[in-house]
Amino acid sequence: MRNFKHKPGTVDKAKKPASLAACVLLSAVVPAHANDSTATLGAGGLELTVSADITMEKEELYLSSKDIRVNYLFRNTSKEDIRTRVAFPMPEVSFGPIDNIVLPQPEKDNFVDFTVKADGEPIKPELHIQALSAPVDDSAKPAFPEGADITEAVQRAGLPINAGLENWNPTLSAMSKDRRKALVSEGLLYDDDSNGDGSPDGLSPQWSMRETYHWQQTFPADKTVKVEHHYKPVSGISFFTGDESDVDTISETFGKDYCLDQSGLAGIHRLLNEARSASAAGKDDLYVFATETEYVLHTGANWKGPIGDFRMTIDKLFPDAVLSTCADGIVKTGPTTFAVERENFTPTHDVRFVVFRFGDAG
């Protein structure tokens, strides 16, 4: 596994730290009506669509930087059973030289330990993986347009799409130097070494990874189906040493994206003072960590009508941590938990939150 830590006192934000996405319909196999909106699982990849007959009556969402749990209650409002493909798309995971992504289980393709049940019965989902072009050097003309699907090119090169797997460096090391340099020239890899000698330690992928878990699901006519998901999110982590400039850096970096207010900044200032005191006492390995987590919520609008009953809980996990998020109407419900409740809710934005904690990532 590669090391994504930053130098103390600096922040390199990951592109879209990964977490979970809400269920969406894909590829209706037995549509209830001819006018159902459908899609196909074709060579171009999975395509998202909208359900005309299935409502989301309830969603209970628990979010933390360590664990995400979701319970849904769906109802097929039509008079016929619907068998369709249901998918759970993940936000993109970036692997560039400055991206600070740490995979929960880097030795597995299912590195988030995603599990799903329907009415209490476990389901083994399929996994669809894409490599999307993410050029590292913005000043150079990229070999592939940003966001282009380069899955086949990566596979032809014999490289794992998931560059967080433990076999990433061994795969590069097994290649000849000329082969590695050729992949740099082709634009698949970026050489971060000033010598440009194609050393495996200096090479980074010029793509991000998109994963989607999907499975066939039957929704009986005029009945409810309970779907449960569980997984470990991929979060972006930065750390700060307590320098005087850190408050301004944090405000500029996180302020707008996470609606960081004066109360939150005051709490962060307290944490930075702790880090500074620890450094003065010779404890140089204690920092203030900022952990960013995202949940793709807007796809909940792909079902018929609004979400009837919606409840979201965000858990900062530690009472002394500082949480900041732009979620509307959030209220404190416990020493570490905050909640949002809505009725007839149509999500239009995703959920992002950041947790600041001294001593350990929160």
C-alpha positions as CSV (number, residue, x, y, z in Angstrom):
1,M,0.0,0.0,0.0
2,R,1.3,3.5,-0.8
3,N,1.6,6.1,1.8
4,F,-0.8,9.0,1.4
5,K,0.3,11.1,4.4
6,H,1.2,14.7,4.0
7,K,4.0,16.7,5.3
8,P,3.0,18.3,8.6
9,G,1.5,21.7,8.3
10,T,0.3,21.2,4.7
11,V,-3.1,20.2,3.3
12,D,-3.7,18.5,0.0
13,K,-7.4,17.8,-0.3
14,A,-8.5,14.6,-2.0
15,K,-10.8,14.8,-5.0
16,K,-14.2,13.7,-3.8
17,P,-13.3,11.5,-0.8
18,A,-15.2,8.5,-1.2
19,S,-18.2,7.2,0.7
20,L,-21.6,5.8,-0.2
21,A,-24.3,6.6,-2.8
22,A,-28.0,6.1,-2.5
23,C,-29.7,3.3,-4.4
24,V,-30.7,4.0,-8.0
25,L,-32.4,1.9,-10.6
26,L,-30.6,0.4,-13.5
27,S,-31.5,-1.9,-16.4
28,A,-35.1,-2.9,-15.8
29,V,-35.3,-6.5,-16.9
30,V,-39.1,-7.1,-16.4
31,P,-40.7,-3.6,-16.5
32,A,-44.2,-3.4,-15.2
33,H,-45.3,-1.0,-17.9
34,A,-44.0,-0.2,-21.4
35,N,-43.4,3.4,-20.4
36,D,-41.0,2.6,-17.6
37,S,-37.7,4.5,-17.7
38,T,-35.1,1.8,-18.3
39,A,-31.4,1.5,-19.0
40,T,-29.0,-1.3,-20.0
41,L,-25.8,-2.8,-18.6
42,G,-24.0,-2.3,-21.9
43,A,-20.4,-2.1,-23.1
44,G,-20.3,1.6,-22.2
45,G,-20.9,0.9,-18.5
46,L,-23.7,1.2,-16.1
47,E,-26.2,4.0,-16.7
48,L,-28.4,5.5,-14.1
49,T,-32.2,6.0,-14.6
50,V,-35.4,6.8,-12.8
51,S,-38.1,4.5,-11.3
52,A,-41.7,5.3,-12.3
53,D,-43.4,2.9,-9.9
54,I,-41.1,2.3,-6.9
55,T,-41.2,4.8,-4.0
56,M,-38.8,5.2,-1.1
57,E,-41.1,5.3,1.9
58,K,-38.3,5.5,4.4
59,E,-34.6,6.1,4.7
60,E,-32.5,5.9,7.9
61,L,-28.9,6.9,7.3
62,Y,-26.0,6.7,9.8
63,L,-22.8,8.4,8.8
64,S,-19.4,8.5,10.4
65,S,-15.8,8.5,9.2
66,K,-15.5,4.8,10.2
67,D,-18.9,3.3,9.4
68,I,-21.9,3.9,7.2
69,R,-25.3,2.1,7.6
70,V,-28.4,2.7,5.5
71,N,-31.9,1.2,5.9
72,Y,-34.5,1.7,3.2
73,L,-38.1,0.8,2.9
74,F,-39.3,0.7,-0.8
75,R,-42.8,0.1,-2.1
76,N,-43.8,-1.1,-5.5
77,T,-46.9,1.0,-6.2
78,S,-47.8,-0.9,-9.4
79,K,-50.0,-4.0,-9.8
80,E,-47.2,-6.1,-11.2
81,D,-44.0,-7.4,-9.8
82,I,-40.9,-5.5,-10.9
83,R,-37.6,-7.2,-11.3
84,T,-34.8,-4.7,-12.0
85,R,-31.2,-4.0,-11.4
86,V,-30.4,-2.0,-8.4
87,A,-27.0,-0.3,-8.0
88,F,-25.0,1.5,-5.3
89,P,-22.4,3.8,-7.0
90,M,-19.4,5.0,-5.0
91,P,-17.8,8.4,-5.4
92,E,-14.5,8.4,-7.3
93,V,-11.3,7.4,-5.6
94,S,-8.2,9.4,-6.8
95,F,-4.7,8.0,-6.8
96,G,-2.6,11.0,-7.7
97,P,0.7,11.9,-5.9
98,I,-1.0,14.5,-3.7
99,D,-4.3,12.7,-3.0
100,N,-4.6,11.7,0.6
101,I,-6.9,8.7,0.3
102,V,-6.4,5.7,2.7
103,L,-8.4,2.6,1.7
104,P,-10.0,0.7,4.7
105,Q,-9.1,-2.7,3.3
106,P,-6.5,-2.2,0.6
107,E,-5.9,-5.9,0.0
108,K,-9.4,-6.4,-1.4
109,D,-11.3,-5.2,-4.5
110,N,-14.3,-4.8,-2.1
111,F,-12.0,-2.5,0.0
112,V,-15.0,-0.9,1.8
113,D,-16.4,-4.3,2.9
114,F,-19.8,-3.5,1.3
115,T,-22.7,-5.7,2.3
116,V,-26.4,-5.7,1.4
117,K,-29.5,-7.4,2.5
118,A,-33.1,-7.5,1.2
119,D,-35.8,-8.3,3.8
120,G,-33.0,-9.7,6.0
121,E,-31.5,-12.0,3.4
122,P,-27.9,-11.4,2.4
123,I,-27.2,-10.6,-1.3
124,K,-23.9,-11.0,-3.1
125,P,-23.7,-8.0,-5.4
126,E,-21.6,-7.8,-8.6
127,L,-18.9,-5.2,-8.7
128,H,-18.4,-2.9,-11.7
129,I,-15.0,-1.0,-11.8
130,Q,-14.1,1.8,-14.1
131,A,-10.9,3.8,-14.6
132,L,-11.6,7.5,-15.4
133,S,-8.8,9.7,-16.7
134,A,-7.5,12.1,-14.1
135,P,-4.4,13.9,-15.5
136,V,-1.9,14.9,-12.8
137,D,-0.1,17.7,-14.7
138,D,-2.6,20.5,-15.5
139,S,0.0,22.4,-17.5
140,A,0.5,19.6,-20.0
141,K,-1.9,18.5,-22.7
142,P,-3.3,15.2,-21.4
143,A,-3.2,12.0,-23.4
144,F,-6.7,11.3,-22.4
145,P,-9.4,13.9,-21.7
146,E,-10.3,14.3,-18.0
147,G,-13.1,12.0,-17.0
148,A,-12.8,9.8,-20.1
149,D,-13.3,6.1,-19.5
150,I,-9.9,4.5,-19.9
151,T,-10.7,1.1,-18.3
152,E,-9.7,-0.9,-21.4
153,A,-6.4,1.0,-21.7
154,V,-5.5,0.4,-18.1
155,Q,-6.3,-3.3,-18.4
156,R,-4.3,-3.7,-21.7
157,A,-1.3,-2.2,-19.9
158,G,-1.6,-5.0,-17.3
159,L,-2.2,-2.5,-14.4
160,P,-4.7,-2.9,-11.6
161,I,-7.5,-0.3,-11.8
162,N,-7.4,-0.1,-8.0
163,A,-4.0,1.4,-7.4
164,G,-4.5,1.1,-3.7
165,L,-4.2,-2.7,-3.8
166,E,-1.1,-4.2,-2.3
167,N,0.0,-5.6,-5.6
168,W,0.3,-2.1,-7.2
169,N,4.0,-1.7,-6.5
170,P,4.9,-5.4,-7.2
171,T,3.1,-5.1,-10.6
172,L,5.2,-2.0,-11.5
173,S,8.4,-3.6,-10.3
174,A,7.8,-6.7,-12.4
175,M,7.8,-4.5,-15.5
176,S,10.9,-3.5,-17.4
177,K,12.1,0.1,-17.0
178,D,11.4,0.7,-20.7
179,R,7.8,-0.6,-20.3
180,R,7.2,1.7,-17.4
181,K,8.6,4.7,-19.2
182,A,6.4,3.8,-22.2
183,L,3.3,3.9,-20.0
184,V,4.4,7.3,-18.8
185,S,4.8,8.5,-22.4
186,E,1.3,7.0,-23.2
187,G,-0.2,9.1,-20.4
188,L,-1.4,6.3,-18.2
189,L,1.3,6.9,-15.5
190,Y,2.8,10.1,-14.1
191,D,6.5,10.1,-13.1
192,D,6.8,12.3,-10.0
193,D,10.6,11.8,-9.9
194,S,12.6,14.7,-11.3
195,N,15.0,12.3,-12.9
196,G,12.1,10.7,-14.9
197,D,13.8,7.3,-14.7
198,G,10.6,5.3,-14.4
199,S,11.3,4.1,-10.9
200,P,8.2,2.4,-9.4
201,D,8.2,4.5,-6.3
202,G,7.9,7.7,-8.4
203,L,5.0,6.6,-10.6
204,S,1.3,7.4,-10.0
205,P,-1.8,6.5,-12.0
206,Q,-3.4,9.2,-14.1
207,W,-6.8,7.9,-13.4
208,S,-9.4,7.8,-10.7
209,M,-11.5,4.7,-9.9
210,R,-15.3,4.5,-9.9
211,E,-16.9,1.4,-8.3
212,T,-20.6,0.4,-8.5
213,Y,-22.1,-2.5,-6.7
214,H,-25.2,-3.9,-8.4
215,W,-27.6,-6.8,-8.2
216,Q,-31.0,-8.0,-9.5
217,Q,-33.9,-7.2,-7.1
218,T,-37.6,-8.2,-7.2
219,F,-40.1,-5.7,-5.9
220,P,-43.5,-7.5,-5.4
221,A,-46.6,-5.7,-6.5
222,D,-48.1,-3.3,-3.9
223,K,-45.6,-4.5,-1.2
224,T,-42.7,-3.1,0.7
225,V,-39.1,-4.4,0.5
226,K,-36.5,-3.5,3.2
227,V,-33.0,-3.0,1.9
228,E,-30.0,-2.6,4.2
229,H,-26.5,-1.5,3.3
230,H,-23.3,-1.4,5.4
231,Y,-19.8,-0.3,4.5
232,K,-16.6,1.5,5.6
233,P,-16.2,4.8,3.9
234,V,-13.0,6.0,2.2
235,S,-12.2,9.3,3.8
236,G,-9.6,12.0,3.0
237,I,-7.2,12.8,5.8
238,S,-5.0,15.9,6.3
239,F,-3.1,17.0,9.4
240,F,-1.8,20.1,11.1
241,T,1.0,20.7,13.6
242,G,-0.5,23.8,15.4
243,D,1.4,26.5,13.5
244,E,0.0,30.0,13.8
245,S,-1.0,30.0,10.2
246,D,-3.0,26.8,10.5
247,V,-6.3,28.5,11.5
248,D,-6.2,30.6,8.3
249,T,-5.3,27.6,6.2
250,I,-8.1,25.6,7.7
251,S,-10.6,28.4,7.2
252,E,-9.6,28.8,3.5
253,T,-9.5,25.1,2.8
254,F,-12.6,23.9,4.6
255,G,-14.7,27.0,5.3
256,K,-16.9,27.2,2.2
257,D,-17.2,23.5,1.5
258,Y,-18.2,22.6,5.0
259,C,-19.8,25.9,6.2
260,L,-17.2,26.2,9.0
261,D,-18.5,29.0,11.4
262,Q,-16.9,31.0,14.2
263,S,-17.9,28.4,16.8
264,G,-16.2,25.6,14.8
265,L,-13.1,27.7,14.3
266,A,-12.9,28.4,18.0
267,G,-13.0,24.6,18.6
268,I,-10.3,24.0,16.0
269,H,-8.2,26.8,17.6
270,R,-8.4,24.8,20.9
271,L,-7.3,21.7,19.2
272,L,-4.4,23.5,17.5
273,N,-3.3,24.8,20.9
274,E,-3.1,21.2,22.2
275,A,-1.0,20.2,19.2
276,R,1.3,23.2,19.8
277,S,1.7,22.3,23.5
278,A,2.4,18.7,22.6
279,S,5.1,19.8,20.2
280,A,6.7,22.1,22.8
281,A,6.8,19.1,25.1
282,G,8.8,17.1,22.6
283,K,5.8,15.1,21.3
284,D,6.3,15.7,17.6
285,D,4.0,13.0,16.3
286,L,0.7,14.4,17.7
287,Y,-1.3,16.5,15.2
288,V,-4.8,17.9,14.5
289,F,-6.3,15.6,11.9
290,A,-9.1,16.7,9.5
291,T,-11.1,13.8,8.2
292,E,-13.4,14.4,5.2
293,T,-16.3,12.1,4.4
294,E,-18.9,12.2,1.7
295,Y,-22.2,10.5,1.0
296,V,-23.9,10.7,-2.4
297,L,-27.4,11.5,-1.4
298,H,-28.9,13.2,-4.5
299,T,-29.5,9.8,-6.3
300,G,-32.3,9.2,-3.8
301,A,-34.4,11.5,-6.1
302,N,-34.3,8.7,-8.8
303,W,-37.2,6.9,-7.2
304,K,-40.9,7.7,-7.7
305,G,-41.7,10.9,-5.7
306,P,-39.9,12.2,-2.6
307,I,-38.6,10.2,0.3
308,G,-41.5,9.8,2.6
309,D,-39.6,9.7,6.0
310,F,-35.9,10.6,6.0
311,R,-33.6,10.6,9.0
312,M,-29.9,11.2,8.9
313,T,-27.5,10.8,11.8
314,I,-23.9,12.1,11.6
315,D,-21.6,10.8,14.3
316,K,-18.3,12.6,15.0
317,L,-17.3,9.6,17.3
318,F,-15.4,11.6,19.9
319,P,-16.9,14.2,22.3
320,D,-13.8,16.4,22.0
321,A,-13.8,16.4,18.2
322,V,-15.2,19.3,16.0
323,L,-17.7,18.5,13.3
324,S,-18.6,20.9,10.5
325,T,-21.1,20.3,7.7
326,C,-23.5,22.3,5.4
327,A,-26.4,19.9,6.1
328,D,-29.6,22.0,6.6
329,G,-31.5,21.7,9.9
330,I,-29.0,19.6,11.7
331,V,-29.4,19.4,15.5
332,K,-27.2,17.9,18.2
333,T,-28.8,14.7,19.6
334,G,-26.0,13.3,21.8
335,P,-22.4,13.8,22.9
336,T,-21.2,12.8,19.5
337,T,-24.3,12.7,17.3
338,F,-26.2,15.2,15.1
339,A,-29.4,14.5,13.2
340,V,-31.6,15.8,10.3
341,E,-35.2,14.7,9.9
342,R,-37.4,15.4,6.9
343,E,-40.8,14.3,5.5
344,N,-41.5,14.1,1.8
345,F,-37.9,15.0,1.2
346,T,-36.3,15.3,-2.3
347,P,-32.5,15.4,-2.0
348,T,-30.8,17.8,-4.4
349,H,-27.3,17.8,-2.9
350,D,-24.8,15.2,-1.5
351,V,-23.7,15.2,2.2
352,R,-20.2,16.1,3.1
353,F,-18.7,16.6,6.6
354,V,-15.3,17.1,8.2
355,V,-14.2,16.1,11.6
356,F,-11.2,17.7,13.4
357,R,-9.5,15.9,16.2
358,F,-6.3,16.2,18.1
359,G,-4.1,13.1,18.5
360,D,-5.8,10.7,16.1
361,A,-7.9,10.9,12.9
362,G,-11.6,11.3,13.8
